[in-house]
Amino acid sequence: MSVRSKGLDFSEGRLVQVLSNKIASLQILLENSENGQALTQLIKGLYPSEIAYLLQHLEEEQRRKCVLWMKSQFDAEILLFLSPSLRKEVVDLFDISELSRILMHLESDDVLSILRDLDAIHYQKALNDFPPEKSRFFLERLRYPQCTASSLMQSEVLIFPDHWKVIQALEHMRSYHTPRFYDVFVVDDERRFLGSIELSTFVKCQEEDLLSEVMTRSVHAIPMDWRQDEITFMFRLYELISAPVIDKDARIIGVITVDDVMRVIEDKVAEDFMHLGGIHASDFHKTVSKTSLGRLNWLLITVIDAVLTSLVIHFFEKVLHFKQGLIVLMPIAAAMGGNSGIQAATVAIRALATKELNTLNSVRFLWKEVSVSCFNGSLLGVGLGGLAFLWFKDIRVALVLGGAVLFNMLWAGIAGTLFPMIIARLSGDPALSSGPLLTTTTDVFGYGLFLGLSYFIFKF
């Protein structure tokens, strides 16, 4: 069966393969053609997201050439599907008047997300080309704190007085440009939020029904200063499609829709995944120099880890000379602690992100992780200790390895649970507690425990 998505035909292949073929054709065209007419034909009918996918797979010079050819018909929605670094690269190819022109076609929340990528001088120049009323509006919105409901919402929202009839609301929507909507919001004479009507309910109502009679009052409104993680939790908890944003006087100032929330969730998941590897953000499209500098700070933590571990080993150097067989077993305790810590931290980070872990159950969760670490540490400590005894025929070596594995895994369980909780309490990103930071403590503690036990057992 043939399936088409505007300019793409999927009848003979999967989506990725079809897009890959399109990219190859585009690259050949950019190398050999000197006019944009063939390019126009190639991308005709494609969605903005599909064009963004093609652009991000081009080389920098090819991408520049492609965008310059597309300038006269460039769809601003393409910018929304590009990574932040690529978005800035593409935006820099437009002068301020051109940028202002294409941004006028976007919804307010999308315009703001692009303006925030610009420095103060450039976004001020861009706003100067907007109509005065819109310019003042965006300047005010840019003052709102980021990562809050006020910065995530879109201002295009359908609001009707409670004394209106359904027919009046319908006539209003027919007469004026209507934004995309999932709910109609009902307010009193002072614009204070009263309730909402779902779109599916609204189209079934009788024309003479009053909005106040058919609206739902038990609706979850979002205060404008709520953090985005609270918003995503509320959408998930109540399975919302959209929700109004209200100010301190309960007046509606905007609406947040599920596509905005999904984008926040996707960005957060990507950010946490990067933090697990000690990277602040994806550097896939950045230059070598910027990528190197961005990764260097976390590599320095690894250097500190290695230096501290070396100092611990040097401090107990005489123990290793006395019983050289310990050198073979030394990395085992640190490795077991590191893996155990990552397991505990991963569970804690996810539980914090989904609001399953909070102050009410934090002690119970910590006790559970300690119990799990103690059980697994005891089991593996006995097993590895027995293996060490069979290998070296020395009960003291078995006690050293078994004890070090037990205590380091116990510490790893505590650290892997507490670090994310403490960092979250300090309004930081819990994902930063994993990777190099957690590994540093388990490595140093693991080697210190192993060699300290060795010193105690073999010397006294």
C-alpha positions as CSV (number, residue, x, y, z in Angstrom):
1,M,0.0,0.0,0.0
2,S,1.3,3.4,-0.9
3,V,1.5,6.0,1.9
4,R,2.3,9.6,1.2
5,S,3.3,12.5,3.5
6,K,3.0,15.5,1.2
7,G,6.4,15.4,-0.6
8,L,7.5,11.9,0.6
9,D,6.4,8.5,-0.7
10,F,6.9,5.6,1.7
11,S,5.5,2.9,-0.5
12,E,8.9,1.4,-1.2
13,G,10.8,1.9,2.0
14,R,10.9,3.0,5.6
15,L,10.8,6.6,6.7
16,V,14.5,6.9,7.6
17,Q,15.5,5.3,4.3
18,V,13.3,7.6,2.3
19,L,14.7,10.6,4.1
20,S,18.2,9.3,3.6
21,N,17.6,9.1,-0.2
22,K,16.2,12.6,-0.1
23,I,19.4,13.8,1.7
24,A,21.6,12.2,-0.9
25,S,19.7,13.8,-3.8
26,L,19.9,17.2,-2.0
27,Q,23.6,16.9,-1.5
28,I,24.1,16.1,-5.2
29,L,21.9,19.0,-6.2
30,L,23.8,21.4,-4.0
31,E,27.1,20.3,-5.4
32,N,26.2,20.5,-9.1
33,S,23.4,23.1,-9.4
34,E,23.8,26.9,-9.6
35,N,20.1,27.9,-9.1
36,G,17.4,27.3,-6.6
37,Q,14.7,26.1,-8.9
38,A,15.7,22.5,-8.7
39,L,15.9,22.8,-4.9
40,T,12.4,24.2,-4.8
41,Q,11.1,21.2,-6.7
42,L,13.0,18.8,-4.5
43,I,11.6,20.0,-1.2
44,K,8.1,20.9,-2.5
45,G,5.4,19.7,-0.2
46,L,7.7,18.6,2.6
47,Y,6.7,19.4,6.2
48,P,8.9,21.9,8.1
49,S,10.1,19.0,10.4
50,E,11.2,17.0,7.3
51,I,13.1,20.0,5.9
52,A,14.8,20.5,9.3
53,Y,15.8,16.8,9.2
54,L,17.4,17.3,5.8
55,L,19.2,20.5,6.9
56,Q,20.8,18.9,9.9
57,H,22.3,16.1,7.9
58,L,24.1,18.5,5.5
59,E,27.6,19.8,5.8
60,E,27.9,23.4,7.1
61,E,28.6,24.9,3.7
62,Q,25.9,22.9,2.0
63,R,23.4,23.9,4.7
64,R,24.4,27.6,4.2
65,K,23.9,27.3,0.5
66,C,20.5,25.5,0.9
67,V,19.1,28.1,3.3
68,L,20.2,31.0,1.2
69,W,18.4,29.4,-1.8
70,M,15.3,28.9,0.3
71,K,15.2,32.4,1.8
72,S,12.3,33.8,-0.1
73,Q,10.1,30.9,0.9
74,F,11.6,29.9,4.2
75,D,9.1,28.6,6.7
76,A,9.8,29.8,10.2
77,E,8.5,26.5,11.6
78,I,11.7,24.8,10.3
79,L,13.6,26.6,13.0
80,L,11.6,24.9,15.7
81,F,12.8,21.4,14.7
82,L,16.5,22.3,14.6
83,S,18.8,21.8,17.6
84,P,19.7,25.0,19.4
85,S,23.2,25.2,17.9
86,L,22.0,24.6,14.4
87,R,19.1,27.0,14.9
88,K,21.5,29.8,15.8
89,E,23.6,28.9,12.7
90,V,20.6,29.2,10.4
91,V,19.2,32.3,12.1
92,D,22.6,34.1,11.5
93,L,22.1,33.7,7.8
94,F,19.1,36.1,7.9
95,D,19.3,39.8,8.4
96,I,17.1,41.3,11.1
97,S,14.3,42.4,8.9
98,E,14.1,39.0,7.2
99,L,14.0,37.2,10.5
100,S,11.3,39.5,11.8
101,R,9.2,38.8,8.7
102,I,9.3,35.0,9.0
103,L,8.8,35.1,12.8
104,M,5.5,36.9,12.3
105,H,3.9,33.7,11.1
106,L,4.6,31.7,14.3
107,E,2.6,31.4,17.5
108,S,3.8,33.5,20.4
109,D,5.5,30.7,22.4
110,D,7.5,29.6,19.3
111,V,8.6,33.2,18.6
112,L,9.8,33.5,22.2
113,S,11.8,30.3,22.0
114,I,13.7,31.6,19.0
115,L,14.1,35.2,20.4
116,R,15.7,33.7,23.5
117,D,18.4,32.1,21.4
118,L,19.5,35.6,20.3
119,D,21.5,38.0,22.3
120,A,19.9,41.1,23.7
121,I,21.1,43.4,20.9
122,H,19.8,41.1,18.1
123,Y,16.4,40.4,19.6
124,Q,15.9,44.1,20.3
125,K,16.6,44.8,16.7
126,A,14.2,42.1,15.6
127,L,11.4,43.4,17.8
128,N,11.9,46.9,16.3
129,D,10.5,45.5,13.0
130,F,7.4,44.1,14.8
131,P,4.3,46.2,15.1
132,P,4.5,48.3,18.3
133,E,1.8,46.4,20.1
134,K,3.5,43.0,19.4
135,S,6.9,44.4,20.2
136,R,5.8,45.5,23.7
137,F,4.1,42.2,24.2
138,F,7.2,40.1,23.5
139,L,9.5,42.5,25.5
140,E,7.2,41.9,28.5
141,R,7.2,38.1,27.9
142,L,11.0,38.0,27.7
143,R,11.2,39.4,31.2
144,Y,9.3,36.4,32.6
145,P,11.6,33.8,34.3
146,Q,12.6,31.0,32.1
147,C,11.6,27.4,33.0
148,T,8.2,28.6,34.3
149,A,4.7,28.5,33.0
150,S,4.8,32.1,31.9
151,S,7.7,31.4,29.6
152,L,6.2,28.1,28.2
153,M,2.6,29.3,27.5
154,Q,1.2,30.7,24.3
155,S,-0.9,33.8,24.5
156,E,-3.3,32.9,21.7
157,V,-6.2,31.5,23.7
158,L,-10.0,31.4,23.3
159,I,-11.7,33.2,26.2
160,F,-15.4,33.9,26.4
161,P,-17.6,35.5,29.1
162,D,-19.8,33.2,31.1
163,H,-23.0,35.0,30.1
164,W,-22.5,34.3,26.4
165,K,-24.4,31.6,24.5
166,V,-22.8,28.9,22.5
167,I,-24.0,30.5,19.3
168,Q,-22.2,33.8,20.2
169,A,-18.9,31.9,20.8
170,L,-19.3,30.1,17.4
171,E,-20.0,33.4,15.5
172,H,-17.0,35.0,17.1
173,M,-14.7,32.1,16.0
174,R,-16.1,32.3,12.5
175,S,-15.5,36.0,12.3
176,Y,-12.0,36.2,13.6
177,H,-8.7,34.3,13.2
178,T,-9.0,31.4,15.6
179,P,-5.8,29.8,17.1
180,R,-5.4,26.1,17.4
181,F,-7.3,25.0,20.5
182,Y,-8.5,22.0,22.5
183,D,-10.5,23.8,25.1
184,V,-12.6,26.9,25.3
185,F,-12.1,28.9,28.6
186,V,-14.8,30.7,30.4
187,V,-14.3,33.9,32.5
188,D,-16.2,36.4,34.4
189,D,-16.5,40.1,33.7
190,E,-13.1,40.8,35.2
191,R,-11.4,38.0,33.1
192,R,-11.1,35.7,36.1
193,F,-11.0,32.0,35.2
194,L,-14.2,30.1,35.9
195,G,-14.1,26.9,33.9
196,S,-13.5,25.3,30.5
197,I,-15.4,23.4,27.8
198,E,-13.7,20.6,25.9
199,L,-13.8,21.0,22.2
200,S,-15.6,17.6,21.8
201,T,-18.3,18.9,24.3
202,F,-18.5,22.3,22.7
203,V,-19.4,21.1,19.2
204,K,-22.2,19.0,20.7
205,C,-23.9,21.8,22.7
206,Q,-27.1,23.4,21.8
207,E,-26.7,26.9,20.3
208,E,-28.8,28.5,22.9
209,D,-27.0,27.0,25.9
210,L,-25.2,29.4,28.1
211,L,-21.5,28.8,28.5
212,S,-21.8,28.9,32.2
213,E,-24.2,26.0,32.1
214,V,-22.1,23.7,30.0
215,M,-18.6,24.5,31.3
216,T,-16.6,22.3,33.7
217,R,-15.6,24.1,36.8
218,S,-13.2,21.5,38.2
219,V,-10.4,22.4,35.9
220,H,-6.7,22.6,36.8
221,A,-5.3,26.0,36.1
222,I,-1.6,26.7,36.2
223,P,-0.1,29.6,38.2
224,M,2.2,31.6,36.0
225,D,5.2,31.1,38.3
226,W,5.0,27.3,38.4
227,R,8.2,25.4,37.3
228,Q,8.1,23.4,34.1
229,D,8.7,20.1,36.0
230,E,5.6,20.7,38.1
231,I,3.6,21.4,34.9
232,T,4.7,18.2,33.2
233,F,3.8,16.2,36.3
234,M,0.3,17.8,36.3
235,F,-0.3,17.0,32.7
236,R,0.8,13.4,33.2
237,L,-1.2,13.0,36.4
238,Y,-4.5,14.4,35.0
239,E,-4.0,13.4,31.3
240,L,-4.5,17.0,30.2
241,I,-4.5,18.2,26.6
242,S,-4.3,21.8,27.5
243,A,-4.5,24.0,30.6
244,P,-5.0,27.7,31.2
245,V,-2.2,29.8,32.8
246,I,-3.4,32.3,35.4
247,D,-1.8,35.3,37.1
248,K,-2.0,36.1,40.9
249,D,-5.5,37.5,40.4
250,A,-6.7,34.3,38.7
251,R,-7.0,36.0,35.3
252,I,-6.1,33.9,32.3
253,I,-2.9,35.1,30.5
254,G,-2.2,32.2,28.3
255,V,-2.6,28.4,27.7
256,I,-0.1,25.5,27.7
257,T,-0.8,22.7,25.3
258,V,0.4,19.1,25.4
259,D,2.8,19.6,22.4
260,D,4.6,22.2,24.5
261,V,4.8,19.8,27.5
262,M,6.0,16.9,25.3
263,R,8.8,19.2,24.0
264,V,9.8,20.0,27.6
265,I,9.8,16.3,28.5
266,E,11.9,15.4,25.5
267,D,14.4,18.2,26.2
268,K,14.7,17.1,29.9
269,V,15.2,13.4,29.0
270,A,17.9,14.4,26.5
271,E,19.5,16.7,29.1
272,D,19.6,14.0,31.8
273,F,21.0,11.5,29.4
274,M,23.8,13.9,28.5
275,H,24.5,14.7,32.2
276,L,24.9,11.0,32.9
277,G,28.0,11.2,30.6
278,G,29.2,14.4,32.0
279,I,28.0,16.6,29.0
280,H,25.8,19.6,29.6
281,A,24.1,19.5,26.1
282,S,24.3,17.7,22.8
283,D,27.4,18.8,20.9
284,F,26.7,16.7,17.8
285,H,26.6,19.7,15.5
286,K,29.2,21.9,17.3
287,T,32.7,22.5,16.1
288,V,35.7,20.5,17.4
289,S,37.0,23.4,19.5
290,K,33.6,24.0,21.2
291,T,33.0,20.3,21.7
292,S,36.4,19.9,23.3
293,L,36.0,22.9,25.7
294,G,32.5,21.7,26.6
295,R,33.7,18.3,27.6
296,L,36.9,19.4,29.3
297,N,35.3,20.4,32.7
298,W,34.0,16.9,33.4
299,L,37.2,15.3,32.2
300,L,39.0,17.4,34.8
301,I,36.9,15.7,37.5
302,T,38.1,12.4,36.1
303,V,41.6,13.6,36.4
304,I,41.0,14.5,40.1
305,D,39.5,11.1,40.6
306,A,42.6,9.5,39.1
307,V,45.0,11.6,41.2
308,L,43.1,11.0,44.4
309,T,43.0,7.2,43.7
310,S,46.8,7.3,42.9
311,L,47.5,9.1,46.2
312,V,45.5,6.5,48.1
313,I,47.4,3.7,46.5
314,H,50.7,5.5,47.1
315,F,49.8,5.9,50.8
316,F,49.4,2.2,51.2
317,E,52.4,1.3,49.0
318,K,54.1,-0.8,51.7
319,V,51.0,-3.0,52.0
320,L,51.2,-3.8,48.3
321,H,54.9,-4.6,48.5
322,F,54.2,-6.9,51.5
323,K,51.4,-8.8,49.7
324,Q,51.7,-8.3,45.9
325,G,48.8,-10.5,45.2
326,L,46.5,-7.7,46.4
327,I,47.3,-5.7,43.3
328,V,45.4,-8.2,41.2
329,L,42.2,-7.9,43.3
330,M,42.4,-4.2,44.1
331,P,40.2,-2.9,41.2
332,I,37.3,-5.3,42.0
333,A,35.9,-3.5,45.0
334,A,36.0,-0.1,43.2
335,A,34.3,-1.5,40.1
336,M,31.5,-3.2,42.1
337,G,30.9,0.0,44.1
338,G,30.7,2.1,40.9
339,N,28.2,-0.1,39.2
340,S,26.1,-0.4,42.3
341,G,26.1,3.4,42.7
342,I,25.0,4.0,39.1
343,Q,22.1,1.6,39.6
344,A,20.9,3.4,42.7
345,A,21.4,6.8,41.2
346,T,19.5,5.9,38.0
347,V,16.5,4.7,40.0
348,A,16.6,7.8,42.2
349,I,16.9,10.2,39.3
350,R,13.9,8.7,37.5
351,A,11.8,8.6,40.7
352,L,12.6,12.3,41.3
353,A,11.7,13.2,37.7
354,T,8.3,11.4,37.9
355,K,7.6,12.8,41.4
356,E,7.5,9.3,42.8
357,L,10.3,10.2,45.2
358,N,9.6,13.1,47.6
359,T,10.1,14.1,51.2
360,L,7.3,11.8,52.4
361,N,9.0,8.6,51.2
362,S,12.7,9.6,51.0
363,V,13.7,7.8,54.2
364,R,11.9,4.6,53.2
365,F,13.5,4.8,49.7
366,L,17.0,5.3,51.3
367,W,16.5,2.4,53.7
368,K,15.4,0.2,50.8
369,E,18.5,1.0,48.7
370,V,20.7,0.5,51.8
371,S,19.1,-2.9,52.4
372,V,19.5,-3.9,48.7
373,S,23.2,-2.8,48.7
374,C,23.8,-4.6,52.0
375,F,22.2,-7.8,50.7
376,N,24.0,-7.7,47.3
377,G,27.3,-6.6,48.9
378,S,27.1,-9.5,51.4
379,L,26.3,-12.0,48.6
380,L,29.0,-10.8,46.2
381,G,31.5,-10.2,49.1
382,V,31.2,-13.9,50.2
383,G,31.4,-15.1,46.6
384,L,34.4,-13.0,45.6
385,G,36.1,-13.6,49.0
386,G,35.7,-17.3,48.5
387,L,37.2,-17.0,45.0
388,A,40.1,-15.0,46.4
389,F,40.7,-17.8,49.0
390,L,40.8,-20.5,46.4
391,W,43.2,-18.4,44.3
392,F,45.7,-17.3,46.9
393,K,45.1,-19.9,49.7
394,D,45.0,-17.1,52.3
395,I,42.0,-16.3,54.4
396,R,43.2,-12.8,55.1
397,V,43.0,-11.9,51.4
398,A,39.5,-13.3,51.3
399,L,38.5,-11.1,54.2
400,V,40.0,-8.0,52.7
401,L,38.3,-8.4,49.3
402,G,34.9,-9.6,50.8
403,G,34.8,-6.7,53.3
404,A,35.9,-4.1,50.8
405,V,33.2,-5.2,48.3
406,L,30.5,-5.2,51.0
407,F,31.3,-1.8,52.5
408,N,31.9,-0.1,49.1
409,M,28.7,-1.3,47.7
410,L,26.9,-0.1,50.9
411,W,28.5,3.3,50.5
412,A,27.6,3.3,46.8
413,G,24.0,2.6,47.6
414,I,23.9,5.5,50.1
415,A,25.7,7.9,47.8
416,G,23.8,6.9,44.7
417,T,20.5,7.7,46.6
418,L,21.5,10.7,48.6
419,F,23.4,12.7,45.9
420,P,20.4,13.0,43.5
421,M,18.1,13.9,46.5
422,I,20.5,16.5,47.9
423,I,21.1,18.1,44.5
424,A,17.4,18.2,43.7
425,R,16.8,19.8,47.1
426,L,19.3,22.5,46.2
427,S,17.3,23.1,42.9
428,G,20.0,21.5,40.8
429,D,19.8,18.7,38.2
430,P,19.9,15.3,39.9
431,A,21.4,13.8,36.8
432,L,24.7,15.7,37.6
433,S,25.1,13.4,40.6
434,S,25.9,10.4,38.4
435,G,28.8,9.8,36.1
436,P,32.2,11.4,37.1
437,L,31.0,12.8,40.5
438,L,29.6,9.5,41.8
439,T,32.4,7.4,40.2
440,T,35.0,9.6,41.9
441,T,33.7,8.9,45.4
442,T,33.2,5.2,44.8
443,D,36.7,4.8,43.3
444,V,38.5,6.7,46.0
445,F,36.4,5.0,48.7
446,G,36.8,1.6,47.1
447,Y,40.5,1.7,46.9
448,G,40.8,3.3,50.3
449,L,38.6,0.6,51.9
450,F,40.5,-2.3,50.2
451,L,43.9,-1.0,51.1
452,G,42.9,0.2,54.6
453,L,41.5,-3.3,55.4
454,S,44.6,-4.8,53.9
455,Y,46.8,-2.7,56.2
456,F,44.7,-3.5,59.3
457,I,44.5,-7.3,58.7
458,F,48.1,-7.8,57.5
459,K,49.8,-5.5,60.0
460,F,47.9,-6.1,63.2
